[in-house]
């Protein structure tokens, strides 16, 4: 019997590695993530664009400002996308 499921996984899993832009975006998020827990990263596009959700406008502003002050030594990344998280629900 041919181990085709394993080969499919091996081929597909190779594409799960982050791009350098994603690694940079995650590092910048780690430096800018608010300790309040009122903003959470949702995803990072291969281009390095960060998508995050927030509860309060003040938290959104803090995160965006911090990300914009990123070290000039690193590559520039696309502007982040912030989505207001509604109250209630799951």
KAMONOR-V327965 format. One record per backbone hydrogen bond with DSSP energy under -1.0 kcal/mol. NH is the residue of the N-H (numbers start at 1). CO is the residue of the C=O. Records with the same first field share a line. If there is no record, write none. Layout:
BEGIN
NH = CO ; CO
END
This chain:
BEGIN
4 = 2
7 = 3
8 = 4
9 = 5
10 = 6
11 = 7
12 = 8
13 = 9
15 = 12
16 = 13
23 = 19
24 = 20
25 = 21
26 = 22
27 = 23
28 = 24
29 = 25
30 = 26
31 = 27
32 = 28
33 = 29
37 = 34
40 = 53
42 = 51
43 = 51
45 = 49
48 = 45
51 = 43
52 = 81
53 = 40
54 = 83
55 = 38
60 = 56
61 = 57
62 = 58
63 = 59
64 = 60
65 = 61
66 = 62
67 = 63
68 = 64
69 = 65
70 = 67
74 = 71
81 = 50
83 = 52
85 = 54
END
